[in-house]
Each structure stands twice: as C-alpha cells, then as structure tokens.
Amino acid sequence: MKRKLTLREKILSGLLVASALLVYRYWGSEGINFGARLDTAPDERALGAPPRVRMDLLEQGATGFDPRGRNLFDYYTPPPPPRAMVYAPPPPPVHVVATPPPPPPTYAPRETVVPPPLPAFQYLGYIGPKDAKIAIFDAGKGTILKRTGEVVQEEFRLLEFRHDGVTLGYTNAKWKSQTTELKQQAARGAS
C-alpha cells in the first residue's frame, strides 16, 4: 500500500519545486554558465579603482618593540609614572571670626495641667420613655437615678444619652469644656 504524504512533506516539496523554477527563470533557459558571467568585466567607473598593494612597505622590516607601550595581552596596564610635581605654596590661612551664639529663647513657665477627675460610679442603663429617660448609676453604696441636665455626685452633669452609654460634663469651671463618656456596664450580681 502506498504511503500518503503528510502536510509538512507537501509544503516542503512545493517550496523545493518553486525554488527550482525561480533558479531556472533567473539564469535563463540555456542553463547556468558561470564562465559567461566571469569573462564580462564590470565598469571601473561604477566600482572605482581597484585597491593597490604597496609592496615597498613589506621591505621595511620589523618595527622596534616599545616596552612602555600598550600590551594587548595584559589584563591590566598600570598607569604611567607620575611626572615631577611642581611645588606650589599653600594658600594663605583664612581667619574666621566666630560670632557668639544667639541667647537661648526664654519660655514662660508652663501651667501644670490637672486632668479632670474620673467618675467613681458605673452606668447601668436607663428607664422610662424615650422622651424622659432616667439614667441608673451604681455608686457602690447605692443606686443613683438622674435625668438629663442634673448633677451627679456634685462634680458631674448628665449631658446626653447614647445608644451604649452616657456623656457626662463637669461642674467645675476648669473642665467646663471637657466631657467624659461612660459605657453601659452589667449590674453587679447579674448573670
């Protein structure tokens, strides 16, 4: 049974036939005649004058070796020795007059900042309707009930209710602009 050609073999044979046709067309139907091409000399004006070999330079002989010259076979060529140094006098000294440093800045004495006191009670939650909430505080000795704006233990004022705690202000004028937040704690004994 005869074997079928693969696609690769078909492509390669097609390229071979095409290249043979191009060679035949380029050199003509009389065939390749290398002798006919070599006997026709090209125009010297188009190519320029042929190069001339100077035979007189071959008769000069070998040139002398310079050991200080560049050696092509060395990896590193040291630099040439330094030339004689010309002595130059040192420049005249420069006199710099030191200016005294500026006096240190004066600072006003700082006031000692006393932090506001921390509450000695815990916030347990609130009771009552949304419009009139009453906060419940645990002071350790007992329970304190206060509304918004009322004073708690003489130092703190209940300012507002939050979803998880309350905001307290201070009654003392030193800390009038400061506030403290108390988070809701679990009641003692609750489990």
C-alpha positions in Angstrom: 0.0 0.0 0.0 1.3 3.4 -0.9 2.0 5.9 1.9 0.3 9.3 1.9 2.3 12.4 2.2 1.9 14.5 5.3 1.0 18.2 5.1 4.6 19.1 6.1 6.0 17.0 3.3 3.7 18.5 0.8 4.7 22.0 1.8 8.4 21.3 1.7 8.2 19.6 -1.8 6.2 22.6 -3.1 8.8 25.0 -1.8 11.5 22.9 -3.5 9.7 23.0 -6.9 9.1 26.8 -6.6 12.8 27.5 -5.8 13.9 25.3 -8.8 11.6 27.3 -11.1 13.0 30.6 -9.8 16.6 29.4 -10.4 15.7 28.3 -13.9 14.0 31.6 -14.7 16.8 33.7 -13.3 19.6 32.1 -15.2 17.6 31.6 -18.4 16.8 28.5 -20.4 20.4 28.0 -21.6 21.3 26.8 -18.1 23.8 28.0 -15.6 27.0 29.2 -17.3 29.5 30.5 -14.8 32.2 31.1 -17.4 29.9 33.5 -19.3 29.4 35.6 -16.2 33.1 35.8 -15.3 34.5 37.0 -18.6 32.5 40.2 -18.6 34.3 42.8 -16.6 32.3 45.4 -14.7 32.7 49.0 -15.5 35.6 50.5 -13.5 33.8 53.9 -13.2 30.9 52.3 -11.4 33.1 50.4 -8.8 36.0 52.7 -8.5 39.7 52.0 -8.9 40.8 48.6 -7.6 43.0 48.6 -4.5 46.7 48.7 -4.9 49.1 46.7 -2.7 52.2 48.7 -1.6 55.0 46.2 -1.8 57.5 48.8 -0.6 56.1 48.6 2.9 56.8 44.9 3.1 60.5 45.5 2.5 60.9 47.9 5.6 61.3 45.1 8.1 60.0 44.7 11.6 59.4 47.7 13.8 61.0 48.0 17.2 59.2 46.9 20.4 58.4 49.7 22.9 58.1 48.1 26.4 56.3 51.2 27.7 53.6 50.9 25.1 50.3 49.2 25.3 50.3 45.4 25.7 47.3 43.7 24.2 47.8 40.5 26.2 47.8 42.1 29.7 44.6 42.3 31.7 45.6 45.5 33.5 48.1 48.1 32.3 49.4 50.2 35.2 49.2 53.9 34.8 52.3 55.8 33.7 54.6 57.0 36.5 53.7 60.5 37.8 55.5 63.4 36.4 57.6 65.6 38.6 55.4 67.7 40.9 55.7 71.4 40.8 55.7 72.8 44.2 53.0 75.4 44.9 52.9 77.3 48.1 49.9 76.6 50.3 47.1 79.1 50.2 47.2 81.8 52.9 45.2 80.8 56.1 41.7 82.2 56.3 40.9 83.9 59.5 37.3 83.3 60.6 35.9 85.4 63.4 33.5 83.4 65.4 30.2 85.1 66.3 28.7 84.4 69.6 25.7 82.1 69.5 22.3 83.7 70.0 20.9 83.7 73.5 18.6 80.8 74.3 14.9 81.6 73.9 13.0 82.4 77.0 9.9 80.4 77.8 7.1 81.3 80.0 6.6 78.8 82.8 4.1 76.2 82.0 1.0 75.8 84.0 0.6 72.4 85.4 -2.4 70.8 83.8 -4.5 68.8 86.2 -6.6 66.2 84.4 -10.3 66.1 85.2 -11.4 63.5 87.8 -12.8 60.2 86.7 -16.3 59.1 87.8 -16.4 56.8 90.8 -19.6 55.1 89.6 -20.8 52.9 86.7 -23.6 53.5 84.2 -26.1 50.5 84.3 -28.7 51.7 81.8 -31.9 53.8 81.7 -35.6 53.5 82.5 -38.6 55.4 81.3 -39.9 56.6 77.9 -37.8 57.8 75.1 -38.6 61.5 75.8 -37.9 61.4 79.5 -35.1 58.8 80.2 -33.8 58.3 83.7 -30.2 57.1 84.0 -29.3 54.4 86.5 -25.8 54.7 88.1 -24.2 52.2 90.6 -22.1 54.1 93.1 -21.1 51.1 95.1 -23.1 52.1 98.2 -26.3 52.5 96.4 -28.1 53.4 93.1 -28.3 56.9 91.7 -31.2 58.0 89.4 -30.7 61.2 87.3 -32.3 62.9 84.3 -30.5 64.9 81.5 -29.1 68.2 82.9 -29.0 67.0 86.6 -25.8 66.9 88.7 -24.3 63.5 89.7 -22.2 63.4 92.9 -21.5 67.2 92.8 -18.8 67.0 90.1 -20.6 65.7 87.0 -23.6 66.7 85.0 -25.5 64.3 82.8 -25.4 65.8 79.3 -26.9 63.2 77.0 -27.8 59.6 76.4 -26.1 57.4 73.8 -27.0 54.0 72.5 -24.4 52.3 74.6 -23.7 54.8 77.3 -24.0 58.4 78.5 -22.0 61.6 78.2 -21.0 63.5 81.3 -19.8 67.1 81.7 -18.1 68.7 84.6 -19.5 71.3 87.1 -16.0 72.8 87.9 -15.1 75.8 85.7 -11.6 74.4 84.9 -13.1 71.5 83.0 -16.3 73.1 81.7 -15.5 72.4 78.0 -14.4 68.7 78.6 -16.7 65.7 78.6 -16.4 62.0 79.6 -18.3 59.1 78.2 -19.4 56.2 80.4 -20.2 52.9 78.7 -23.0 50.7 80.0 -21.9 48.0 82.4 -23.6 44.9 83.6 -25.3 45.2 87.0 -23.5 43.6 90.0 -24.8 40.1 90.8 -26.5 39.8 87.3 -25.6 36.6 85.5 
